[in-house]
Amino acid sequence: MQVKELKSEGLSCELEITIPANDIDERVDAKLKEAGETIRLPGFRPGKVPMNILKQRYGKMVMGEVLEAAVNETSAKAMEEKDIRPAMQPKIEVKSEDFGEGNDLVYTVAVEVLPKFELADFKALKLEKLVTKPEAKEVDEALERIASNNVPFVKVEEDRKSKDGDAVLIDFAGRTTDDNVEHPGMKAEGHNLKLGSGQFIPGFEEQLVGKKAGEKVEVKVSFPEEYGAAELAGRDAIFDVTIHEIQEQGEAKVDDEFAKSLGMDDVAALKKAVEEQLQNEYDSQSRMSLKKNLLDALDEAHDFEIPEGMRKLEVESILSQVEADRKRQGEEAELSDDEKAEFEAIAERRVRLGLVLAEVGNNNDITVADNELQQAVISEAQKYPGQEKEVFDYYSKNRQALESLRAPLFEEKVVDYIVELAEVSEKEVSAEDLLKAIEEDDEAPKKPAKKKKAASKKKADEKSAEEKKKPAAKKKTAPKNKAD
């Protein structure tokens, strides 16, 4: 193998590599010999087919595989010898048209290399960590919210009409109007429905408002075009509904009986659990604020050229993400030149910080263990109640998706490592001030561009230094009844 350096400018490098003809011939012969052990041809025992016949019949067939392996092997060896760390997949172009059978193989490797830079002295970093504790008033308000959301419904004894917020105990049987057919899921007995909850399809609950217990109501509705059951989507239907009773919410009481209904021993235990949950939320916000401050400090402390290919990929990722978000929200998807320039600055910052964090992790043998990765999968599955098996199957069959969980775990471990070295002072603040500080971090200008679209900037900048992917979007839980 011969290696010639054609170009070395900044982070761009191009090599010309020549693989001698005899090397290619030896690789082809070895491949054919290996295949010849099992090839059966008339007149020859397995493993005894002459090489010239193997070449004649199978030479061109194995040549592609041999060349691919030779190029991969020699290009990797050449970059290792030149101490080249590729930032992205190298671009390979074959220059010689006739190779093999006595002709050398000549090809070029164009590659962007990872930059070499000095890491900052993390012990010199001074960071402020905002901390807060839940106040008694917040705990009491949280308890009241929990109680109001868990108040049981009680039967209305007076002779009155139903209203929004009431629950009705009903039987219903439905049929599509164009064919008068009752489809699966269009019938139920003893169903409790809260009016105004949006549990059933649009128009259903509204027609039960202003009715009395004992009434029979004919409810006419149209299934949405995007309805989950394809056989009902966009079709009109009629439901015959019998209202057995009207129920209203009782009084919210935070007492031992209520605490026990939630699985707690008493009010004191419930109060403690709520306080711990609030503290966990504040600790998470505190960590978020500290991490933002750290990333800002790292951004200020490091200034080096980044690979153009990585920057372009990150820009494309951000722009497509923002444009898709705007389309979903019904906003103008096209970005102005100022917005594009701003997102390009975000992309550059993100790539640079990703390289810094990766360098810290590599230099200090920071890795993500398999058990940590499995725990991340479990955490993802817990976000999709009732669909945990689907999530587990998704990650077990999709190695790339599984590895995508490794990046944020790696980032958090590197952040922890740097924080341990830095000088961190704590400042106790109110919950309001902590939230305000996080919002100000989102709005604060980051070098080198000023922010002009804070909301879009926040959406793009919240993303981790490396790409973070999730499994397919959470599906809506299948309703028990087609009226849902």
C-alpha positions as CSV (number, residue, x, y, z in Angstrom):
1,M,0.0,0.0,0.0
2,Q,1.2,3.5,-1.0
3,V,-0.2,6.6,0.6
4,K,0.2,10.1,-0.8
5,E,-1.2,13.2,0.9
6,L,-3.0,15.3,-1.7
7,K,-4.5,18.0,0.5
8,S,-4.3,19.2,4.1
9,E,-6.1,22.4,4.8
10,G,-7.6,23.2,8.1
11,L,-9.9,20.2,9.0
12,S,-10.0,18.9,5.4
13,C,-7.7,16.2,4.3
14,E,-7.4,14.1,1.1
15,L,-5.2,11.0,0.6
16,E,-4.4,9.0,-2.5
17,I,-4.0,5.3,-1.8
18,T,-2.6,2.7,-4.1
19,I,-3.1,-1.0,-3.6
20,P,-0.6,-3.0,-5.7
21,A,-2.1,-5.4,-8.2
22,N,-0.4,-8.4,-6.6
23,D,-2.1,-7.6,-3.3
24,I,-5.5,-7.6,-5.0
25,D,-4.7,-10.8,-6.8
26,E,-3.6,-12.5,-3.5
27,R,-6.9,-11.3,-1.8
28,V,-8.9,-12.7,-4.8
29,D,-7.0,-16.0,-4.7
30,A,-7.6,-16.3,-1.0
31,K,-11.3,-15.6,-1.3
32,L,-11.6,-18.1,-4.2
33,K,-9.7,-20.8,-2.3
34,E,-12.0,-20.3,0.7
35,A,-15.1,-20.6,-1.6
36,G,-13.6,-23.5,-3.4
37,E,-13.8,-25.7,-0.3
38,T,-17.6,-25.9,-0.8
39,I,-18.1,-25.3,-4.5
40,R,-19.2,-28.4,-6.4
41,L,-18.4,-28.7,-10.1
42,P,-18.9,-31.8,-12.3
43,G,-15.7,-33.9,-12.5
44,F,-14.1,-32.3,-9.4
45,R,-14.3,-33.2,-5.7
46,P,-15.1,-30.4,-3.2
47,G,-11.9,-28.4,-2.6
48,K,-10.1,-29.8,-5.6
49,V,-11.4,-27.3,-8.3
50,P,-8.3,-25.8,-10.0
51,M,-7.7,-22.1,-9.3
52,N,-7.9,-21.1,-13.0
53,I,-11.4,-22.6,-13.3
54,L,-12.5,-20.8,-10.1
55,K,-11.1,-17.5,-11.5
56,Q,-12.8,-18.0,-14.8
57,R,-16.2,-18.8,-13.3
58,Y,-16.2,-16.8,-10.0
59,G,-13.4,-14.2,-10.3
60,K,-15.7,-11.3,-11.2
61,M,-18.2,-12.3,-8.6
62,V,-15.8,-12.1,-5.7
63,M,-13.9,-9.1,-7.0
64,G,-16.5,-6.6,-5.6
65,E,-16.4,-8.1,-2.1
66,V,-12.6,-8.2,-2.2
67,L,-12.3,-4.6,-3.3
68,E,-14.7,-3.3,-0.7
69,A,-12.8,-5.1,2.1
70,A,-9.4,-4.0,0.7
71,V,-10.5,-0.3,0.5
72,N,-12.0,-0.4,4.1
73,E,-8.9,-2.0,5.5
74,T,-6.3,0.1,3.8
75,S,-8.1,3.4,4.2
76,A,-8.5,2.8,8.0
77,K,-4.9,1.8,8.2
78,A,-3.7,4.9,6.3
79,M,-5.7,7.2,8.5
80,E,-4.4,5.5,11.6
81,E,-0.8,5.9,10.4
82,K,-1.4,9.6,9.6
83,D,-3.1,10.1,13.0
84,I,-6.3,11.2,11.3
85,R,-9.5,11.1,13.4
86,P,-12.4,11.3,10.9
87,A,-15.3,13.5,12.0
88,M,-17.7,11.9,9.5
89,Q,-17.7,9.0,7.1
90,P,-14.9,9.5,4.6
91,K,-15.7,10.0,0.9
92,I,-14.0,7.4,-1.3
93,E,-13.5,7.7,-5.0
94,V,-11.8,5.1,-7.2
95,K,-9.5,6.7,-9.7
96,S,-8.2,3.8,-11.7
97,E,-10.6,2.2,-14.2
98,D,-8.8,-1.1,-14.8
99,F,-7.6,-2.8,-11.6
100,G,-6.9,-6.3,-10.7
101,E,-5.4,-8.8,-13.2
102,G,-2.1,-7.0,-13.1
103,N,-3.3,-3.4,-12.5
104,D,-3.0,-1.4,-9.3
105,L,-6.1,0.0,-7.5
106,V,-5.8,3.7,-7.0
107,Y,-8.5,5.6,-5.0
108,T,-8.8,8.8,-2.9
109,V,-10.1,9.4,0.6
110,A,-11.5,12.8,1.3
111,V,-12.2,13.3,5.0
112,E,-12.9,16.0,7.6
113,V,-10.9,15.4,10.7
114,L,-11.8,16.1,14.3
115,P,-10.2,19.3,15.6
116,K,-7.4,19.2,18.2
117,F,-7.9,21.6,21.0
118,E,-7.0,22.2,24.7
119,L,-9.6,21.5,27.3
120,A,-10.2,24.2,29.8
121,D,-9.1,23.9,33.4
122,F,-12.3,22.7,34.9
123,K,-11.1,23.4,38.5
124,A,-11.0,27.0,37.6
125,L,-14.7,27.1,36.6
126,K,-16.9,28.9,39.1
127,L,-20.6,27.9,38.9
128,E,-23.6,28.9,41.0
129,K,-26.3,26.4,41.8
130,L,-29.7,27.7,42.6
131,V,-31.6,25.6,45.2
132,T,-35.0,25.8,46.7
133,K,-37.3,24.0,49.1
134,P,-41.0,23.7,48.9
135,E,-42.9,26.0,51.2
136,A,-45.8,24.8,53.4
137,K,-48.2,26.9,51.3
138,E,-47.1,25.1,48.2
139,V,-47.5,21.7,49.8
140,D,-51.0,22.6,51.0
141,E,-52.0,23.9,47.5
142,A,-50.7,20.7,45.9
143,L,-52.8,18.6,48.4
144,E,-55.9,20.7,47.5
145,R,-55.3,20.1,43.8
146,I,-54.9,16.4,44.4
147,A,-58.1,16.3,46.4
148,S,-60.1,18.3,43.9
149,N,-59.0,15.9,41.1
150,N,-60.0,12.9,43.1
151,V,-63.3,13.9,44.5
152,P,-65.8,11.1,44.1
153,F,-69.1,11.6,42.3
154,V,-72.3,11.1,44.2
155,K,-75.8,10.5,43.0
156,V,-78.0,13.6,42.6
157,E,-81.2,13.0,44.6
158,E,-83.1,16.1,43.5
159,D,-85.0,16.2,40.3
160,R,-82.8,18.4,38.1
161,K,-81.3,18.5,34.7
162,S,-77.7,17.5,33.9
163,K,-75.1,20.2,33.4
164,D,-71.4,20.4,32.4
165,G,-69.2,18.9,35.0
166,D,-71.8,16.3,36.1
167,A,-71.3,12.6,35.4
168,V,-74.1,10.5,34.0
169,L,-74.6,6.7,34.3
170,I,-75.7,5.5,30.9
171,D,-76.4,2.6,28.6
172,F,-75.9,3.3,24.9
173,A,-76.1,1.4,21.6
174,G,-75.0,2.9,18.4
175,R,-75.2,2.3,14.6
176,T,-73.9,3.9,11.5
177,T,-76.6,5.7,9.6
178,D,-75.7,4.8,6.1
179,D,-76.0,1.0,6.6
180,N,-77.8,0.8,10.0
181,V,-75.0,-1.5,11.3
182,E,-73.9,-1.7,15.0
183,H,-70.1,-2.0,14.9
184,P,-68.0,-3.5,17.7
185,G,-67.5,-1.0,20.6
186,M,-70.7,1.0,19.9
187,K,-72.6,-0.5,22.8
188,A,-72.1,-0.5,26.5
189,E,-74.1,-0.7,29.8
190,G,-73.5,1.1,33.1
191,H,-71.0,3.5,31.6
192,N,-70.0,6.5,33.7
193,L,-69.3,9.6,31.6
194,K,-68.3,13.0,32.8
195,L,-69.9,15.7,30.7
196,G,-67.5,18.2,29.3
197,S,-64.5,15.8,29.7
198,G,-64.1,15.2,26.0
199,Q,-63.9,11.5,26.6
200,F,-66.3,10.7,23.8
201,I,-66.3,11.9,20.2
202,P,-67.2,15.6,19.6
203,G,-71.0,16.3,19.9
204,F,-71.8,13.3,22.0
205,E,-71.5,14.7,25.5
206,E,-73.1,18.0,24.6
207,Q,-76.4,16.3,23.7
208,L,-76.6,14.8,27.2
209,V,-76.5,18.2,28.9
210,G,-79.9,19.5,30.1
211,K,-81.4,16.0,30.4
212,K,-82.9,14.2,33.5
213,A,-82.4,10.8,35.0
214,G,-84.6,8.3,33.3
215,E,-84.6,10.0,29.9
216,K,-83.9,8.3,26.6
217,V,-81.9,10.4,24.2
218,E,-81.1,9.9,20.5
219,V,-77.6,11.2,20.0
220,K,-76.5,12.0,16.5
221,V,-72.8,12.4,15.8
222,S,-70.1,12.2,13.1
223,F,-66.9,10.3,13.7
224,P,-63.8,12.4,13.0
225,E,-62.0,11.8,9.7
226,E,-58.8,10.8,11.7
227,Y,-60.7,8.5,14.0
228,G,-58.6,5.5,15.1
229,A,-61.1,2.8,13.8
230,A,-60.9,3.1,10.0
231,E,-64.3,1.5,9.5
232,L,-65.9,4.4,11.4
233,A,-63.7,7.4,10.4
234,G,-65.8,10.2,8.8
235,R,-69.1,8.3,9.1
236,D,-72.4,9.5,10.7
237,A,-73.9,7.5,13.6
238,I,-76.9,7.5,15.9
239,F,-76.6,6.3,19.6
240,D,-79.7,5.4,21.6
241,V,-78.8,6.5,25.1
242,T,-80.6,5.8,28.4
243,I,-79.6,8.0,31.4
244,H,-80.0,6.1,34.6
245,E,-78.7,8.7,37.0
246,I,-77.0,12.0,37.3
247,Q,-74.0,12.4,39.6
248,E,-72.2,15.5,40.9
249,Q,-68.8,15.9,42.5
250,G,-68.8,15.7,46.3
251,E,-66.8,17.9,48.6
252,A,-63.0,17.8,48.5
253,K,-61.6,16.8,51.9
254,V,-58.0,16.2,52.8
255,D,-58.2,13.8,55.7
256,D,-56.9,10.4,56.7
257,E,-59.7,8.7,54.8
258,F,-58.8,10.5,51.6
259,A,-55.1,9.7,52.2
260,K,-55.9,6.0,52.6
261,S,-57.9,6.0,49.3
262,L,-54.6,7.0,47.7
263,G,-52.7,4.2,49.4
264,M,-51.2,6.3,52.2
265,D,-51.3,5.5,55.9
266,D,-52.6,9.0,56.8
267,V,-52.6,12.7,55.9
268,A,-49.1,13.1,57.3
269,A,-47.7,10.4,55.0
270,L,-49.5,11.9,52.0
271,K,-48.2,15.4,52.9
272,K,-44.6,14.0,53.2
273,A,-44.9,12.2,49.8
274,V,-46.2,15.5,48.1
275,E,-43.3,17.4,49.7
276,E,-40.8,14.9,48.4
277,Q,-42.3,15.0,44.9
278,L,-42.1,18.8,44.9
279,Q,-38.5,18.7,46.1
280,N,-37.6,16.3,43.4
281,E,-39.1,18.6,40.8
282,Y,-37.2,21.6,42.2
283,D,-33.9,19.5,42.3
284,S,-34.5,18.7,38.7
285,Q,-34.9,22.4,37.8
286,S,-31.9,23.2,39.9
287,R,-29.8,20.7,38.0
288,M,-31.2,22.1,34.7
289,S,-30.1,25.6,35.6
290,L,-26.6,24.4,36.8
291,K,-26.1,22.5,33.5
292,K,-27.1,25.5,31.4
293,N,-24.6,27.6,33.3
294,L,-21.9,24.9,32.8
295,L,-22.5,24.7,29.1
296,D,-22.4,28.5,28.8
297,A,-19.1,28.4,30.7
298,L,-17.7,25.7,28.4
299,D,-18.8,27.6,25.4
300,E,-17.0,30.7,26.5
301,A,-13.9,28.7,27.4
302,H,-13.5,26.9,24.1
303,D,-13.1,28.4,20.7
304,F,-11.9,26.2,17.8
305,E,-12.8,25.4,14.2
306,I,-15.5,22.7,13.8
307,P,-15.9,20.3,10.9
308,E,-18.1,21.9,8.2
309,G,-19.9,18.6,7.5
310,M,-21.0,18.3,11.2
311,R,-22.1,21.9,11.2
312,K,-24.2,21.5,8.1
313,L,-25.9,18.3,9.4
314,E,-26.8,20.0,12.7
315,V,-28.2,23.1,10.9
316,E,-30.3,20.8,8.7
317,S,-31.5,19.0,11.8
318,I,-32.5,22.2,13.6
319,L,-34.2,23.8,10.6
320,S,-36.2,20.7,9.7
321,Q,-37.3,20.4,13.4
322,V,-38.4,24.0,13.7
323,E,-40.2,24.0,10.3
324,A,-42.0,20.8,11.3
325,D,-43.0,22.3,14.6
326,R,-44.3,25.4,13.0
327,K,-46.4,23.4,10.4
328,R,-48.0,21.4,13.2
329,Q,-48.9,24.6,15.0
330,G,-50.3,26.1,11.8
331,E,-47.6,28.8,11.6
332,E,-45.6,30.0,8.6
333,A,-43.0,27.3,8.1
334,E,-40.5,29.4,6.0
335,L,-37.7,30.9,8.0
336,S,-36.3,34.4,7.5
337,D,-32.6,34.9,6.8
338,D,-32.1,36.3,10.3
339,E,-33.7,33.2,11.8
340,K,-31.5,30.9,9.7
341,A,-28.4,32.8,10.8
342,E,-29.5,32.4,14.4
343,F,-30.1,28.7,14.1
344,E,-26.7,28.3,12.4
345,A,-25.1,29.9,15.4
346,I,-27.0,27.4,17.6
347,A,-25.8,24.5,15.5
348,E,-22.2,25.6,15.7
349,R,-22.4,26.0,19.5
350,R,-24.1,22.6,19.8
351,V,-21.4,20.8,17.7
352,R,-18.6,22.5,19.5
353,L,-20.0,21.6,23.0
354,G,-20.6,18.0,21.8
355,L,-16.9,17.7,20.8
356,V,-15.8,19.2,24.1
357,L,-18.0,16.8,26.1
358,A,-16.9,13.8,23.9
359,E,-13.2,14.7,24.5
360,V,-13.7,14.9,28.2
361,G,-15.4,11.6,28.3
362,N,-12.8,9.9,26.1
363,N,-9.9,11.3,28.1
364,N,-11.4,10.1,31.3
365,D,-12.7,6.7,30.3
366,I,-16.3,7.8,30.9
367,T,-18.7,5.2,29.5
368,V,-22.3,4.1,29.7
369,A,-22.7,0.5,31.0
370,D,-25.3,-1.8,29.5
371,N,-27.3,-1.9,32.7
372,E,-27.5,1.9,32.6
373,L,-28.8,1.6,29.0
374,Q,-31.4,-0.9,30.1
375,Q,-32.5,1.3,32.9
376,A,-33.0,4.1,30.3
377,V,-35.2,1.8,28.2
378,I,-37.3,1.0,31.3
379,S,-37.7,4.7,32.0
380,E,-38.8,5.3,28.4
381,A,-41.3,2.4,28.7
382,Q,-42.8,4.0,31.8
383,K,-43.8,7.0,29.8
384,Y,-46.2,4.9,27.8
385,P,-48.5,3.2,30.3
386,G,-50.1,0.1,28.8
387,Q,-47.7,0.0,25.9
388,E,-44.5,-1.0,27.8
389,K,-44.1,-4.2,25.7
390,E,-44.2,-2.2,22.5
391,V,-41.5,0.1,23.7
392,F,-39.3,-2.8,24.8
393,D,-39.8,-4.6,21.5
394,Y,-39.0,-1.4,19.6
395,Y,-35.6,-1.0,21.3
396,S,-34.7,-4.7,21.3
397,K,-35.3,-4.8,17.5
398,N,-33.7,-1.4,16.7
399,R,-30.1,-1.1,17.7
400,Q,-29.8,2.4,16.4
401,A,-32.7,3.6,18.6
402,L,-31.2,1.8,21.6
403,E,-27.8,3.5,21.0
404,S,-29.6,6.9,20.8
405,L,-30.3,6.6,24.5
406,R,-26.6,6.2,25.2
407,A,-25.8,9.8,24.1
408,P,-27.8,11.7,26.7
409,L,-26.6,9.3,29.4
410,F,-23.0,9.9,28.4
411,E,-23.6,13.6,28.4
412,E,-25.0,13.6,31.9
413,K,-22.1,11.6,33.2
414,V,-19.6,14.0,31.7
415,V,-21.5,16.9,33.1
416,D,-21.3,15.3,36.5
417,Y,-17.6,14.7,36.1
418,I,-16.9,18.4,35.3
419,V,-19.2,19.7,38.1
420,E,-17.3,17.6,40.6
421,L,-14.1,19.4,39.5
422,A,-15.6,22.9,39.3
423,E,-16.1,25.3,42.2
424,V,-19.8,25.2,42.8
425,S,-21.5,27.6,45.3
426,E,-25.2,27.2,46.3
427,K,-27.7,30.0,46.5
428,E,-31.1,29.4,48.1
429,V,-33.9,31.1,46.1
430,S,-37.7,30.8,45.9
431,A,-39.3,28.5,43.5
432,E,-40.5,31.5,41.5
433,D,-36.9,32.8,41.3
434,L,-35.6,29.4,40.2
435,L,-38.1,29.2,37.4
436,K,-37.4,32.8,36.4
437,A,-33.7,32.0,36.2
438,I,-34.3,29.1,33.9
439,E,-36.5,31.2,31.7
440,E,-33.8,33.9,31.6
441,D,-31.2,31.3,30.6
442,D,-33.4,30.4,27.7
443,E,-33.8,34.0,26.6
444,A,-30.2,35.1,27.2
445,P,-28.1,35.7,24.1
446,K,-25.5,33.1,23.3
447,K,-22.5,33.9,21.2
448,P,-22.1,34.7,18.4
449,A,-25.7,35.8,17.4
450,K,-28.4,37.7,19.2
451,K,-31.8,36.1,19.6
452,K,-34.8,37.4,17.7
453,K,-37.2,34.5,18.0
454,A,-37.0,33.4,21.6
455,A,-39.6,30.6,21.4
456,S,-38.1,28.9,18.4
457,K,-34.6,29.4,19.8
458,K,-35.6,27.8,23.1
459,K,-37.0,24.8,21.2
460,A,-33.8,24.3,19.3
461,D,-31.4,25.0,22.1
462,E,-33.0,22.7,24.6
463,K,-31.8,19.7,22.5
464,S,-28.8,17.9,23.9
465,A,-25.3,18.3,22.5
466,E,-25.9,15.1,20.6
467,E,-28.9,13.9,18.8
468,K,-31.5,12.3,20.9
469,K,-34.1,10.1,19.3
470,K,-37.2,8.5,20.6
471,P,-39.3,5.6,19.6
472,A,-42.4,6.1,17.5
473,A,-44.8,8.7,18.9
474,K,-46.9,7.5,21.7
475,K,-50.2,6.1,20.3
476,K,-53.5,7.1,21.8
477,T,-54.6,4.4,24.2
478,A,-57.3,2.4,22.5
479,P,-60.7,3.4,23.9
480,K,-62.9,0.8,25.5
481,N,-65.9,2.1,23.5
482,K,-66.2,3.5,20.0
483,A,-68.0,6.5,21.4
484,D,-64.8,7.5,23.1
